[in-house]
């Protein structure tokens, strides 16, 4: 009887996770276009539905038997959902950098409740995602709601799609002339490659990493420069 009860609870738990992720996916499909532009004005009308996903996050913690992909997808979704909530809570606003609370910036406010524990966005990104998964593609998964950020995907991450989706997003990001300007002999890159260079050079040079995704073959001795970062809101 105990085994049957445990299996039934597990089934209901998995069903709830899938349902909430699908609801979050539907919100992204409705309010985020294929170029990553967010219609925050229309998103405000669905704020209560985002709130339902936030409530799910507040009650849920990754389980020990979850795969790395499932856990990674969960935390990236949590980061992005709470970033959207932060913008909507302060909308209209021109930039996430304008959000301050008790002297702390948007990434340092402990407002993101996951599994009953409060986190800052910095903690989710740096102390969980970057620390636990050693995957530089995390930088195109999490989104800072700004013009120079990699585009916000309008697809919710899942255990099944996260690898292919991060690959797709990294290729789009590197080859996006609004975010990186690449020629064979000279590259002007997003500051993300400067700020987090160490994440990208663990298995070779920065040029080696770029060449995995770039449609233009970059010379190993190409000059590298970095572009100014656009912190204006990634909204329509």
N, CA, C and O of each residue as an XYZ file, in Angstrom:
944
protein
N       0.836     -1.205      0.000
C       0.000      0.000      0.000
C       0.872      1.257      0.000
O       0.597      2.223     -0.711
N       1.946      1.218      0.829
C       2.842      2.358      0.918
C       3.510      2.634     -0.419
O       3.676      3.788     -0.813
N       3.895      1.562     -1.117
C       4.549      1.707     -2.421
C       3.596      2.325     -3.437
O       3.988      3.198     -4.210
N       2.346      1.870     -3.435
C       1.333      2.397     -4.359
C       1.106      3.878     -4.096
O       0.988      4.673     -5.029
N       1.045      4.244     -2.815
C       0.844      5.639     -2.437
C       2.013      6.496     -2.913
O       1.817      7.596     -3.429
N       3.232      5.984     -2.734
C       4.428      6.722     -3.131
C       4.457      6.939     -4.636
O       4.796      8.022     -5.112
N       4.093      5.889     -5.385
C       4.076      5.993     -6.841
C       3.000      6.974     -7.308
O       3.200      7.722     -8.265
N       1.866      6.960     -6.626
C       0.775      7.867     -6.979
C       1.183      9.309     -6.717
O       0.900     10.194     -7.525
N       1.848      9.548     -5.587
C       2.309     10.895     -5.253
C       3.338     11.379     -6.270
O       3.318     12.535     -6.692
N       4.244     10.468     -6.658
C       5.277     10.818     -7.634
C       4.645     11.186     -8.972
O       5.068     12.141     -9.623
N       3.631     10.423     -9.380
C       2.944     10.690    -10.646
C       2.274     12.067    -10.611
O       2.358     12.834    -11.570
N       1.612     12.367     -9.500
C       0.938     13.651     -9.369
C       1.945     14.799     -9.351
O       1.682     15.870     -9.899
N       3.094     14.573     -8.721
C       4.141     15.585     -8.637
C       4.706     15.895    -10.019
O       4.871     17.059    -10.386
N       5.000     14.846    -10.779
C       5.532     15.016    -12.135
C       4.503     15.694    -13.029
O       4.844     16.560    -13.834
N       3.228     15.292    -12.884
C       2.159     15.900    -13.679
C       2.040     17.391    -13.397
O       1.844     18.189    -14.313
N       2.159     17.765    -12.118
C       2.075     19.175    -11.727
C       3.221     19.973    -12.327
O       3.019     21.090    -12.804
N       4.422     19.407    -12.304
C       5.592     20.073    -12.882
C       5.384     20.312    -14.364
O       5.601     21.419    -14.856
N       4.961     19.271    -15.080
C       4.756     19.380    -16.522
C       3.679     20.409    -16.859
O       3.821     21.179    -17.808
N       2.601     20.415    -16.073
C       1.494     21.341    -16.318
C       1.937     22.783    -16.106
O       1.608     23.654    -16.911
N       2.680     23.045    -15.030
C       3.117     24.407    -14.747
C       4.138     24.891    -15.773
O       4.121     26.057    -16.167
N       5.026     23.998    -16.205
C       6.004     24.371    -17.227
C       5.300     24.678    -18.541
O       5.696     25.598    -19.257
N       4.265     23.917    -18.863
C       3.497     24.158    -20.078
C       2.768     25.496    -19.991
O       2.687     26.218    -20.985
N       2.237     25.835    -18.819
C       1.576     27.134    -18.637
C       2.558     28.282    -18.830
O       2.235     29.289    -19.459
N       3.759     28.123    -18.284
C       4.800     29.138    -18.441
C       5.206     29.247    -19.919
O       5.404     30.347    -20.434
N       5.327     28.117    -20.581
C       5.634     28.084    -22.016
C       4.586     28.862    -22.816
O       4.923     29.618    -23.727
N       3.332     28.671    -22.470
C       2.243     29.364    -23.176
C       2.350     30.877    -23.014
O       2.078     31.622    -23.955
N       2.741     31.332    -21.834
C       2.927     32.758    -21.599
C       4.053     33.320    -22.464
O       3.926     34.405    -23.032
N       5.145     32.580    -22.560
C       6.265     33.017    -23.386
C       5.859     33.071    -24.851
O       6.210     34.012    -25.563
N       5.126     32.068    -25.298
C       4.669     32.036    -26.679
C       3.775     33.230    -26.998
O       3.813     33.766    -28.106
N       2.990     33.633    -26.042
C       2.015     34.704    -26.244
C       2.652     36.092    -26.210
O       2.224     36.983    -26.944
N       3.665     36.285    -25.373
C       4.158     37.640    -25.119
C       5.610     37.894    -25.540
O       6.103     39.014    -25.406
N       6.286     36.878    -26.040
C       7.675     37.032    -26.498
C       7.761     36.604    -27.947
O       7.355     35.495    -28.295
N       8.291     37.485    -28.806
C       8.370     37.100    -30.212
C       9.643     36.305    -30.490
O      10.448     36.068    -29.589
N       9.818     35.895    -31.745
C      10.938     35.021    -32.100
C      12.284     35.731    -32.034
O      13.333     35.086    -32.053
N      12.254     37.062    -31.955
C      13.489     37.828    -31.832
C      13.813     38.157    -30.379
O      14.760     38.892    -30.099
N      13.021     37.608    -29.452
C      13.274     37.817    -28.036
C      12.716     39.092    -27.468
O      12.988     39.423    -26.314
N      11.928     39.831    -28.259
C      11.307     41.055    -27.770
C      10.083     40.724    -26.916
O       9.235     39.926    -27.315
N      10.004     41.334    -25.760
C       8.910     41.057    -24.831
C       7.888     42.183    -24.894
O       8.238     43.359    -24.800
N       6.643     41.817    -25.052
C       5.568     42.808    -25.001
C       5.107     42.892    -23.539
O       4.152     42.232    -23.130
N       5.808     43.715    -22.777
C       5.537     43.794    -21.338
C       4.146     44.348    -21.050
O       3.516     43.979    -20.059
N       3.671     45.235    -21.921
C       2.338     45.807    -21.719
C       1.273     44.724    -21.777
O       0.372     44.697    -20.938
N       1.365     43.825    -22.762
C       0.387     42.744    -22.848
C       0.637     41.697    -21.771
O      -0.296     41.058    -21.285
N       1.897     41.528    -21.405
C       2.245     40.555    -20.359
C       1.599     40.954    -19.031
O       1.240     40.093    -18.228
N       1.453     42.266    -18.805
C       0.836     42.743    -17.568
C      -0.579     42.191    -17.413
O      -1.042     41.966    -16.295
N      -1.262     41.973    -18.534
C      -2.635     41.461    -18.470
C      -2.668     39.999    -18.040
O      -3.705     39.490    -17.615
N      -1.523     39.328    -18.156
C      -1.427     37.918    -17.753
C      -0.568     37.744    -16.504
O      -0.051     36.660    -16.235
N      -0.426     38.817    -15.757
C       0.434     38.786    -14.577
C      -0.001     37.715    -13.574
O       0.834     37.105    -12.906
N      -1.302     37.496    -13.474
C      -1.800     36.493    -12.523
C      -1.388     35.080    -12.940
O      -1.139     34.223    -12.092
N      -1.317     34.845    -14.263
C      -0.896     33.523    -14.747
C       0.589     33.292    -14.481
O       1.006     32.184    -14.143
N       1.380     34.355    -14.640
C       2.788     34.234    -14.259
C       2.882     33.986    -12.762
O       3.752     33.247    -12.301
N       1.986     34.602    -12.007
C       1.954     34.395    -10.567
C       1.704     32.949    -10.188
O       2.216     32.476     -9.173
N       0.929     32.247    -10.986
C       0.672     30.829    -10.738
C       1.958     30.023    -10.885
O       2.215     29.100    -10.113
N       2.762     30.383    -11.884
C       4.043     29.684    -12.067
C       4.995     30.030    -10.930
O       5.737     29.172    -10.451
N       4.973     31.292    -10.497
C       5.805     31.709     -9.368
C       5.422     30.929     -8.107
O       6.291     30.513     -7.341
N       4.113     30.733     -7.897
C       3.651     29.950     -6.740
C       4.172     28.520     -6.801
O       4.564     27.948     -5.784
N       4.172     27.954     -7.998
C       4.733     26.610     -8.192
C       6.211     26.585     -7.813
O       6.661     25.656     -7.141
N       6.972     27.599     -8.238
C       8.394     27.656     -7.906
C       8.599     27.758     -6.394
O       9.519     27.158     -5.838
N       7.731     28.524     -5.746
C       7.849     28.699     -4.300
C       7.647     27.391     -3.536
O       8.153     27.225     -2.427
N       6.906     26.472     -4.137
C       6.588     25.203     -3.474
C       7.453     24.040     -3.943
O       7.294     22.918     -3.463
N       8.361     24.296     -4.870
C       9.095     23.205     -5.505
C      10.600     23.361     -5.364
O      11.146     24.450     -5.543
N      11.259     22.261     -5.041
C      12.717     22.207     -5.015
C      13.180     21.073     -5.916
O      12.532     20.027     -5.962
N      14.281     21.251     -6.628
C      14.812     20.140     -7.429
C      15.074     18.917     -6.552
O      15.564     19.043     -5.429
N      14.751     17.757     -7.062
C      14.911     16.517     -6.313
C      16.239     15.833     -6.646
O      16.797     16.043     -7.723
N      16.731     15.031     -5.734
C      18.020     14.362     -5.921
C      18.027     13.416     -7.120
O      19.071     13.191     -7.733
N      16.849     12.860     -7.455
C      16.802     11.917     -8.569
C      16.578     12.605     -9.922
O      16.459     11.930    -10.945
N      16.520     13.931     -9.932
C      16.373     14.643    -11.194
C      17.681     14.574    -11.979
O      18.763     14.580    -11.392
N      17.582     14.509    -13.288
C      18.765     14.549    -14.137
C      19.355     15.959    -14.123
O      18.685     16.916    -13.735
N      20.611     16.080    -14.549
C      21.228     17.396    -14.637
C      20.439     18.311    -15.573
O      20.259     19.494    -15.286
N      19.972     17.760    -16.692
C      19.223     18.568    -17.649
C      17.918     19.088    -17.062
O      17.527     20.230    -17.306
N      17.250     18.242    -16.287
C      15.991     18.651    -15.678
C      16.218     19.745    -14.636
O      15.463     20.715    -14.565
N      17.252     19.579    -13.842
C      17.565     20.566    -12.806
C      18.009     21.881    -13.436
O      17.606     22.957    -12.995
N      18.838     21.788    -14.467
C      19.307     22.992    -15.161
C      18.133     23.750    -15.778
O      18.047     24.972    -15.665
N      17.237     23.024    -16.426
C      16.064     23.652    -17.039
C      15.208     24.345    -15.982
O      14.729     25.458    -16.197
N      15.020     23.689    -14.852
C      14.220     24.246    -13.761
C      14.793     25.582    -13.294
O      14.058     26.559    -13.151
N      16.106     25.628    -13.057
C      16.711     26.839    -12.515
C      16.763     27.971    -13.536
O      16.595     29.135    -13.171
N      16.992     27.648    -14.811
C      16.981     28.707    -15.833
C      15.584     29.279    -15.980
O      15.418     30.495    -16.079
N      14.578     28.415    -15.996
C      13.192     28.898    -16.044
C      12.881     29.782    -14.839
O      12.226     30.816    -14.968
N      13.353     29.368    -13.678
C      13.105     30.143    -12.459
C      13.755     31.519    -12.563
O      13.133     32.529    -12.233
N      14.989     31.559    -13.015
C      15.697     32.837    -13.182
C      14.921     33.755    -14.112
O      14.683     34.918    -13.785
N      14.533     33.245    -15.249
C      13.852     34.081    -16.244
C      12.453     34.501    -15.801
O      12.034     35.632    -16.045
N      11.736     33.592    -15.152
C      10.391     33.924    -14.674
C      10.448     35.024    -13.610
O       9.623     35.938    -13.613
N      11.414     34.933    -12.709
C      11.532     35.957    -11.679
C      12.034     37.282    -12.250
O      11.687     38.345    -11.735
N      12.847     37.231    -13.305
C      13.260     38.464    -13.968
C      12.062     39.141    -14.623
O      11.902     40.358    -14.533
N      11.223     38.344    -15.282
C       9.997     38.891    -15.869
C       9.103     39.498    -14.797
O       8.550     40.583    -14.981
N       8.966     38.799    -13.682
C       8.137     39.312    -12.576
C       8.690     40.639    -12.066
O       7.926     41.564    -11.791
N      10.003     40.738    -11.940
C      10.638     41.954    -11.445
C      10.352     43.138    -12.367
O      10.056     44.240    -11.905
N      10.444     42.894    -13.678
C      10.162     43.956    -14.641
C       8.691     44.356    -14.566
O       8.369     45.543    -14.521
N       7.798     43.366    -14.551
C       6.368     43.658    -14.507
C       5.972     44.382    -13.230
O       5.103     45.253    -13.250
N       6.604     44.026    -12.123
C       6.319     44.700    -10.853
C       6.713     46.177    -10.893
O       6.161     46.990    -10.152
N       7.675     46.522    -11.765
C       8.179     47.895    -11.828
C       7.833     48.593    -13.145
O       8.301     49.699    -13.418
N       7.015     47.938    -13.945
C       6.669     48.462    -15.266
C       5.685     49.633    -15.147
O       4.804     49.570    -14.289
N       5.783     50.709    -15.964
C       6.771     50.873    -17.043
C       8.137     51.318    -16.513
O       8.229     52.102    -15.569
N       9.179     50.807    -17.134
C      10.554     51.141    -16.751
C      11.429     51.004    -17.987
O      11.171     50.163    -18.848
N      12.463     51.832    -18.073
C      13.308     51.834    -19.270
C      14.426     50.801    -19.226
O      14.907     50.342    -20.261
N      14.830     50.445    -18.012
C      15.954     49.513    -17.888
C      15.908     48.801    -16.554
O      15.498     49.375    -15.545
N      16.329     47.553    -16.551
C      16.389     46.778    -15.309
C      17.386     47.402    -14.336
O      17.285     47.204    -13.126
N      18.347     48.155    -14.868
C      19.345     48.793    -14.005
C      18.755     49.913    -13.151
O      19.394     50.380    -12.209
N      17.540     50.342    -13.479
C      16.878     51.394    -12.701
C      16.218     50.840    -11.434
O      15.802     51.597    -10.557
N      16.129     49.515    -11.355
C      15.462     48.894    -10.203
C      16.434     48.797     -9.028
O      17.494     48.179     -9.128
N      16.056     49.408     -7.937
C      16.871     49.390     -6.719
C      15.963     49.131     -5.517
O      14.810     49.562     -5.489
N      16.487     48.439     -4.556
C      15.740     48.227     -3.311
C      16.728     48.200     -2.152
O      17.590     47.325     -2.064
N      16.582     49.165     -1.283
C      17.464     49.284     -0.115
C      18.928     49.264     -0.532
O      19.763     48.619      0.103
N      19.224     49.987     -1.615
C      20.604     50.106     -2.072
C      21.113     48.943     -2.907
O      22.261     48.950     -3.352
N      20.259     47.937     -3.122
C      20.688     46.763     -3.888
C      20.118     46.811     -5.296
O      18.984     47.241     -5.504
N      20.922     46.360     -6.270
C      20.438     46.347     -7.639
C      19.563     45.121     -7.883
O      19.393     44.279     -7.002
N      19.012     45.034     -9.092
C      18.047     43.973     -9.412
C      18.592     42.576     -9.170
O      17.841     41.672     -8.804
N      19.887     42.392     -9.369
C      20.480     41.059     -9.258
C      20.873     40.692     -7.828
O      21.269     39.561     -7.550
N      20.757     41.662     -6.935
C      21.190     41.441     -5.547
C      20.045     41.474     -4.546
O      20.274     41.391     -3.339
N      18.820     41.592     -5.034
C      17.647     41.600     -4.153
C      17.199     40.153     -3.907
O      16.944     39.435     -4.874
N      17.095     39.708     -2.677
C      16.704     38.313     -2.395
C      15.191     38.110     -2.470
O      14.535     37.880     -1.454
N      14.650     38.198     -3.673
C      13.199     38.131     -3.851
C      12.729     36.854     -4.544
O      11.534     36.558     -4.549
N      13.648     36.103     -5.124
C      13.267     34.915     -5.908
C      13.123     33.707     -4.987
O      14.111     33.079     -4.606
N      11.887     33.395     -4.640
C      11.633     32.293     -3.713
C      11.472     30.981     -4.463
O      10.573     30.833     -5.291
N      12.341     30.039     -4.171
C      12.288     28.706     -4.785
C      12.328     27.669     -3.669
O      13.272     27.620     -2.881
N      11.298     26.852     -3.617
C      11.250     25.814     -2.592
C      11.229     26.364     -1.181
O      11.712     25.717     -0.252
N      10.665     27.574     -1.012
C      10.559     28.163      0.321
C      11.790     28.931      0.764
O      11.838     29.430      1.889
N      12.798     29.033     -0.118
C      14.026     29.753      0.218
C      14.209     30.921     -0.741
O      13.995     30.785     -1.946
N      14.607     32.068     -0.201
C      14.812     33.248     -1.028
C      16.218     33.282     -1.617
O      17.208     33.029     -0.931
N      16.275     33.602     -2.902
C      17.551     33.734     -3.602
C      17.598     35.075     -4.317
O      16.559     35.664     -4.617
N      18.796     35.551     -4.586
C      18.974     36.654     -5.516
C      19.164     36.037     -6.903
O      19.466     34.851     -7.033
N      18.980     36.866     -7.935
C      19.250     36.378     -9.289
C      20.725     36.006     -9.436
O      21.062     35.047    -10.130
N      21.597     36.763     -8.784
C      23.028     36.439     -8.813
C      23.304     35.064     -8.222
O      24.124     34.312     -8.749
N      22.626     34.733     -7.133
C      22.845     33.423     -6.516
C      22.404     32.290     -7.447
O      23.093     31.278     -7.572
N      21.258     32.467     -8.094
C      20.780     31.428     -9.012
C      21.763     31.247    -10.157
O      22.104     30.120    -10.518
N      22.218     32.357    -10.728
C      23.115     32.258    -11.881
C      24.513     31.773    -11.495
O      25.037     30.838    -12.100
N      25.114     32.408    -10.490
C      26.521     32.155    -10.213
C      26.795     31.046     -9.205
O      27.773     30.311     -9.338
N      25.930     30.923     -8.192
C      26.179     29.935     -7.142
C      25.480     28.602     -7.395
O      25.791     27.604     -6.744
N      24.538     28.583     -8.337
C      23.862     27.327     -8.677
C      24.169     26.922    -10.115
O      24.813     25.898    -10.342
N      23.722     27.704    -11.080
C      23.861     27.308    -12.482
C      25.317     27.239    -12.939
O      25.744     26.200    -13.443
N      26.081     28.301    -12.780
C      27.468     28.281    -13.247
C      28.331     27.338    -12.412
O      29.224     26.678    -12.942
N      28.069     27.277    -11.126
C      28.870     26.442    -10.232
C      28.588     24.958    -10.423
O      29.521     24.156    -10.469
N      27.337     24.584    -10.533
C      26.966     23.172    -10.542
C      27.029     22.517    -11.921
O      27.168     21.298    -12.018
N      26.926     23.317    -12.997
C      26.777     22.688    -14.311
C      27.928     22.945    -15.285
O      28.033     22.246    -16.292
N      28.775     23.906    -15.022
C      29.964     24.124    -15.848
C      29.609     24.125    -17.334
O      30.235     23.426    -18.131
N      28.610     24.908    -17.695
C      28.111     24.958    -19.071
C      28.038     26.423    -19.509
O      27.151     27.149    -19.061
N      28.953     26.871    -20.378
C      28.943     28.288    -20.788
C      27.669     28.702    -21.515
O      27.384     29.894    -21.631
N      26.901     27.732    -22.004
C      25.653     28.062    -22.692
C      24.602     28.609    -21.739
O      23.575     29.129    -22.175
N      24.856     28.492    -20.436
C      23.954     29.082    -19.446
C      23.788     30.577    -19.712
O      22.738     31.151    -19.421
N      24.826     31.204    -20.266
C      24.785     32.645    -20.502
C      23.801     33.039    -21.595
O      23.418     34.206    -21.676
N      23.386     32.108    -22.431
C      22.336     32.415    -23.410
C      20.990     31.871    -22.942
O      19.969     32.092    -23.593
N      20.987     31.167    -21.826
C      19.737     30.654    -21.257
C      19.102     31.655    -20.327
O      17.923     31.978    -20.470
N      19.881     32.161    -19.356
C      19.362     33.179    -18.442
C      19.315     34.512    -19.170
O      20.145     34.779    -20.040
N      18.359     35.339    -18.823
C      18.144     36.581    -19.575
C      18.050     37.778    -18.647
O      17.342     37.738    -17.640
N      18.778     38.864    -18.993
C      18.832     40.050    -18.129
C      17.871     41.148    -18.568
O      17.979     42.288    -18.118
N      16.933     40.806    -19.447
C      15.870     41.736    -19.857
C      16.405     43.021    -20.485
O      15.830     44.095    -20.307
N      17.518     42.901    -21.228
C      18.138     44.080    -21.821
C      18.483     43.858    -23.287
O      18.571     42.723    -23.755
N      18.679     44.975    -24.012
C      18.878     44.912    -25.444
C      20.063     44.098    -25.899
O      19.988     43.432    -26.933
N      21.165     44.130    -25.153
C      22.359     43.394    -25.562
C      22.395     41.961    -25.054
O      23.295     41.198    -25.403
N      21.411     41.590    -24.223
C      21.356     40.206    -23.751
C      21.106     39.262    -24.926
O      20.498     39.670    -25.916
N      21.561     38.014    -24.840
C      21.080     37.025    -25.792
C      19.559     37.028    -25.762
O      18.961     37.316    -24.725
N      18.932     36.714    -26.882
C      17.469     36.814    -26.924
C      16.804     35.886    -25.906
O      17.261     34.770    -25.659
N      15.724     36.379    -25.331
C      14.914     35.560    -24.432
C      14.125     34.576    -25.281
O      13.325     34.985    -26.122
N      14.340     33.296    -25.070
C      13.614     32.294    -25.844
C      12.135     32.329    -25.481
O      11.777     32.520    -24.318
N      11.274     32.142    -26.486
C       9.835     32.055    -26.198
C       9.419     30.602    -26.011
O       8.261     30.236    -26.212
N      10.386     29.792    -25.626
C      10.164     28.373    -25.337
C      10.629     28.089    -23.907
O      11.759     28.427    -23.556
N       9.801     27.488    -23.093
C      10.211     27.104    -21.744
C      11.187     25.930    -21.835
O      11.001     25.021    -22.644
N      12.218     25.956    -21.007
C      13.191     24.869    -21.010
C      12.632     23.640    -20.299
O      11.949     23.748    -19.281
N      12.935     22.480    -20.855
C      12.532     21.210    -20.249
C      13.725     20.255    -20.272
O      14.746     20.524    -20.904
N      13.573     19.154    -19.579
C      14.614     18.132    -19.573
C      14.938     17.664    -20.995
O      16.094     17.383    -21.313
N      13.923     17.583    -21.839
C      14.112     17.058    -23.195
C      14.692     18.071    -24.175
O      15.457     17.706    -25.068
N      14.328     19.350    -24.008
C      14.733     20.311    -25.044
C      15.915     21.185    -24.667
O      16.414     21.924    -25.516
N      16.383     21.130    -23.429
C      17.344     22.140    -22.985
C      18.654     22.093    -23.757
O      19.215     23.146    -24.061
N      19.153     20.927    -24.078
C      20.433     20.855    -24.782
C      20.326     21.452    -26.184
O      21.153     22.272    -26.582
N      19.309     21.037    -26.922
C      19.143     21.539    -28.287
C      18.784     23.025    -28.290
O      19.204     23.758    -29.186
N      18.016     23.473    -27.302
C      17.605     24.872    -27.242
C      18.794     25.772    -26.893
O      18.930     26.853    -27.466
N      19.645     25.349    -25.974
C      20.828     26.142    -25.648
C      21.793     26.205    -26.827
O      22.425     27.233    -27.066
N      21.902     25.104    -27.559
C      22.725     25.112    -28.771
C      22.186     26.111    -29.784
O      22.943     26.882    -30.373
N      20.881     26.091    -29.980
C      20.240     27.006    -30.932
C      20.451     28.465    -30.513
O      20.772     29.317    -31.342
N      20.271     28.736    -29.240
C      20.402     30.101    -28.748
C      21.838     30.612    -28.838
O      22.059     31.782    -29.150
N      22.810     29.749    -28.569
C      24.205     30.162    -28.654
C      24.586     30.473    -30.092
O      25.292     31.448    -30.352
N      24.125     29.653    -31.025
C      24.416     29.910    -32.435
C      23.778     31.218    -32.888
O      24.410     32.007    -33.590
N      22.533     31.451    -32.492
C      21.857     32.703    -32.836
C      22.592     33.898    -32.246
O      22.775     34.914    -32.917
N      23.005     33.777    -31.012
C      23.663     34.873    -30.309
C      24.980     35.244    -30.977
O      25.221     36.414    -31.271
N      25.813     34.271    -31.212
C      27.130     34.538    -31.777
C      27.036     35.121    -33.184
O      27.863     35.947    -33.571
N      26.045     34.700    -33.939
C      25.905     35.165    -35.317
C      24.960     36.354    -35.483
O      24.651     36.751    -36.607
N      24.506     36.917    -34.378
C      23.614     38.077    -34.409
C      24.448     39.354    -34.530
O      25.150     39.704    -33.581
N      24.397     40.057    -35.656
C      25.227     41.258    -35.840
C      24.873     42.402    -34.897
O      25.650     43.347    -34.758
N      23.724     42.334    -34.254
C      23.362     43.347    -33.268
C      24.042     43.100    -31.927
O      24.061     43.975    -31.061
N      24.596     41.910    -31.762
C      25.213     41.551    -30.492
C      26.693     41.181    -30.630
O      27.466     41.373    -29.692
N      27.081     40.666    -31.764
C      28.472     40.336    -32.060
C      28.742     40.617    -33.535
O      27.936     40.256    -34.392
N      29.868     41.258    -33.835
C      30.226     41.553    -35.225
C      31.487     40.776    -35.554
O      32.567     41.050    -35.030
N      31.325     39.813    -36.425
C      32.407     38.860    -36.675
C      32.883     38.891    -38.116
O      32.088     38.796    -39.052
N      34.201     39.026    -38.281
C      34.851     38.834    -39.569
C      36.005     37.864    -39.324
O      36.291     37.510    -38.181
N      36.647     37.449    -40.372
C      37.727     36.464    -40.227
C      38.901     37.008    -39.419
O      39.547     36.261    -38.685
N      39.185     38.322    -39.552
C      40.377     38.883    -38.929
C      40.110     39.756    -37.709
O      41.034     40.109    -36.976
N      38.856     40.099    -37.497
C      38.541     40.985    -36.369
C      37.140     40.679    -35.844
O      36.205     40.485    -36.621
N      37.005     40.636    -34.523
C      35.692     40.370    -33.934
C      35.386     41.414    -32.864
O      36.231     41.738    -32.030
N      34.170     41.929    -32.906
C      33.661     42.824    -31.871
C      32.581     42.047    -31.129
O      31.534     41.723    -31.689
N      32.851     41.758    -29.876
C      32.021     40.813    -29.138
C      31.196     41.459    -28.033
O      31.498     42.548    -27.546
N      30.150     40.746    -27.662
C      29.358     41.105    -26.491
C      30.253     41.086    -25.250
O      31.165     40.267    -25.140
N      29.979     41.989    -24.335
C      30.729     42.037    -23.078
C      30.606     40.736    -22.274
O      31.420     40.464    -21.391
N      29.599     39.952    -22.584
C      29.436     38.673    -21.881
C      30.691     37.817    -22.049
O      31.090     37.108    -21.126
N      31.310     37.885    -23.228
C      32.520     37.101    -23.481
C      33.739     37.676    -22.763
O      34.754     36.996    -22.612
N      33.636     38.911    -22.330
C      34.694     39.520    -21.525
C      34.460     39.245    -20.045
O      35.369     38.818    -19.333
N      33.225     39.494    -19.583
C      32.908     39.316    -18.168
C      33.068     37.868    -17.712
O      33.507     37.605    -16.593
N      32.711     36.942    -18.581
C      32.731     35.527    -18.199
C      33.674     34.714    -19.083
O      33.419     33.545    -19.374
N      34.751     35.342    -19.497
C      35.687     34.692    -20.416
C      36.128     33.322    -19.918
O      36.251     32.377    -20.698
N      36.361     33.226    -18.627
C      36.821     31.956    -18.059
C      35.897     30.793    -18.337
O      36.351     29.653    -18.442
N      34.599     31.060    -18.458
C      33.630     29.994    -18.729
C      33.779     29.455    -20.152
O      33.435     28.305    -20.424
N      34.293     30.289    -21.055
C      34.347     29.921    -22.470
C      35.696     29.344    -22.911
O      35.803     28.825    -24.022
N      36.718     29.425    -22.070
C      38.056     29.007    -22.516
C      38.587     27.791    -21.770
O      39.794     27.550    -21.759
N      37.712     27.035    -21.156
C      38.160     25.868    -20.392
C      38.650     24.742    -21.286
O      39.430     23.895    -20.850
N      38.192     24.727    -22.545
C      38.609     23.669    -23.469
C      39.246     24.245    -24.731
O      39.170     23.643    -25.802
N      39.870     25.409    -24.601
C      40.488     26.049    -25.748
C      40.387     27.554    -25.620
O      39.980     28.070    -24.579
N      40.759     28.260    -26.679
C      40.722     29.715    -26.659
C      39.307     30.220    -26.892
O      38.407     29.455    -27.238
N      39.126     31.525    -26.697
C      37.829     32.135    -26.954
C      37.477     32.009    -28.438
O      36.323     31.755    -28.783
N      38.470     32.187    -29.316
C      38.233     32.029    -30.751
C      37.800     30.601    -31.068
O      36.928     30.393    -31.912
N      38.394     29.624    -30.405
C      37.996     28.226    -30.600
C      36.519     28.045    -30.271
O      35.789     27.374    -31.000
N      36.089     28.643    -29.175
C      34.683     28.507    -28.781
C      33.774     29.178    -29.795
O      32.765     28.601    -30.198
N      34.112     30.369    -30.206
C      33.296     31.092    -31.186
C      33.175     30.300    -32.486
O      32.106     30.253    -33.094
N      34.267     29.686    -32.904
C      34.260     28.948    -34.171
C      33.391     27.695    -34.148
O      33.071     27.141    -35.199
N      33.014     27.253    -32.967
C      32.075     26.120    -32.880
C      30.704     26.515    -33.415
O      29.944     25.660    -33.871
N      30.387     27.806    -33.362
C      29.048     28.280    -33.710
C      29.028     29.309    -34.844
O      28.016     29.461    -35.528
N      30.134     30.007    -35.040
C      30.159     31.098    -36.006
C      30.036     30.591    -37.443
O      30.665     29.602    -37.821
N      29.225     31.276    -38.229
C      29.096     30.935    -39.647
C      30.267     31.510    -40.448
O      30.484     31.130    -41.599
N      31.016     32.422    -39.837
C      32.245     32.953    -40.437
C      33.440     32.357    -39.708
O      33.558     32.497    -38.491
N      34.316     31.701    -40.434
C      35.492     31.105    -39.808
C      36.439     32.204    -39.349
O      36.883     33.025    -40.151
N      36.745     32.215    -38.062
C      37.570     33.270    -37.478
C      39.022     32.802    -37.382
O      39.303     31.700    -36.912
N      39.922     33.646    -37.830
C      41.347     33.346    -37.724
C      41.767     33.295    -36.260
O      41.330     34.121    -35.458
N      42.604     32.337    -35.911
C      43.022     32.169    -34.518
C      43.736     33.398    -33.960
O      43.781     33.595    -32.746
N      44.294     34.226    -34.851
C      44.996     35.428    -34.412
C      44.151     36.688    -34.602
O      44.670     37.804    -34.581
N      42.855     36.499    -34.786
C      41.961     37.646    -34.992
C      41.979     38.581    -33.777
O      42.079     38.135    -32.634
N      41.881     39.875    -34.050
C      41.823     40.861    -32.972
C      40.442     40.838    -32.322
O      39.421     40.757    -33.005
N      40.428     40.909    -31.014
C      39.170     40.861    -30.258
C      38.923     42.194    -29.566
O      39.773     42.696    -28.831
N      37.760     42.750    -29.810
C      37.319     43.963    -29.137
C      35.929     43.702    -28.563
O      35.262     42.745    -28.956
N      35.493     44.555    -27.632
C      34.203     44.345    -26.994
C      33.291     45.558    -27.204
O      33.734     46.706    -27.175
N      32.023     45.272    -27.413
C      31.027     46.302    -27.697
C      30.434     46.875    -26.412
O      30.442     46.222    -25.368
N      29.931     48.073    -26.499
C      29.204     48.652    -25.368
C      27.921     47.842    -25.150
O      27.315     47.347    -26.100
N      27.527     47.722    -23.896
C      26.362     46.915    -23.560
C      25.108     47.789    -23.495
O      25.092     48.811    -22.808
N      24.068     47.384    -24.207
C      22.808     48.114    -24.206
C      21.910     47.576    -23.096
O      21.424     46.446    -23.166
N      21.697     48.401    -22.072
C      20.891     47.990    -20.932
C      19.432     48.424    -21.049
O      18.657     48.244    -20.110
N      19.054     48.992    -22.188
C      17.645     49.333    -22.373
C      16.790     48.072    -22.385
O      17.244     47.001    -22.789
N      15.554     48.215    -21.940
C      14.659     47.070    -21.804
C      14.456     46.339    -23.139
O      14.338     46.966    -24.191
N      14.421     45.014    -23.074
C      14.231     44.192    -24.284
C      12.748     44.075    -24.639
O      12.236     42.981    -24.877
N      12.078     45.210    -24.668
C      10.642     45.207    -24.908
C      10.293     45.919    -26.198
O      11.098     46.662    -26.759
N       9.069     45.677    -26.660
C       8.593     46.316    -27.874
C       8.250     47.779    -27.572
O       7.825     48.510    -28.466
